[in-house]
Amino acid sequence: EVQLVQSGAEVKKPGESLKISCKGSGYSFTSYWIGWVRQMPGKGLEWMGIIYPGDSDTRYSPSFQGQVTISADKSISTAYLQWSSLKASDTAMYYCARHKGLRAPATDPWGQGTLVTVSS
Amino acid sequence: QSVLTQPPSASGTPGQRVTISCSGSSSNIGSNYVYWYQQLPGTAPKLLIYRNNQRPSGVPDRFSGSKSGTSASLAISGLRSEDEADYYCAAWDDSLSDVVFGGGTKLTVL
């Protein structure tokens, strides 16, 4: 079964760092792009960026450039999304999803989501 | 303010046909494929339609997509209670170099 499994929910304080993960299985992880999508509480979907685990080619949405870092470790079929200094406004659900191509939205599967709560 | 424009809500009774619109511009819908997602309450989005009108395996043929110019539509026929969800359209935007989403449409089955 093709699936993406994300790491568990996190509760952090403002200013702390965080790295969440997305592990792929059931397919060639290095052959498909992996993207990240943010969904703030009660809001819609926002595309953050994308990585090709085969060569770590990474692109960011202009809205998220410089705010987060996307990386991948192909040896363990895992992609990451990280923050160096969290803000309360980073509180959201974050989804990873497989993309068939670079300049196109995600297809399937999607991860189950990781809830990040940032509160003092 | 989302780049793609969807109605915030839609509704229908069981068995009815409903359509959800998605309006964009020449840099997104006008020149790229449209994708549609269904998000059931408390769950991750699920791909419903890709490349304007293609259904992934497992998606019932009650769901169909179309595109004309800078607008797209999702049609759901034979509406069921389990179709009650949020629906999002998305496309690549050549000017923004970004994947853009609609704001989402909450479908209520009366």
Interface residues (C-beta under 8 A of the other chain):
Chain A: G35 V37 G44 L45 E46 W47 R59 S61 P62 S63 Y95 A97 R103 A104 P105 A106 T107 D108 W110 G111 Q112 G113
Chain B: S2 N32 Y33 Y35 Y37 A44 P45 K46 L47 Y50 P56 Y88 A90 A91 W92 D94 L96 S97 D98 V99 V100 F101 G102 G103 G104
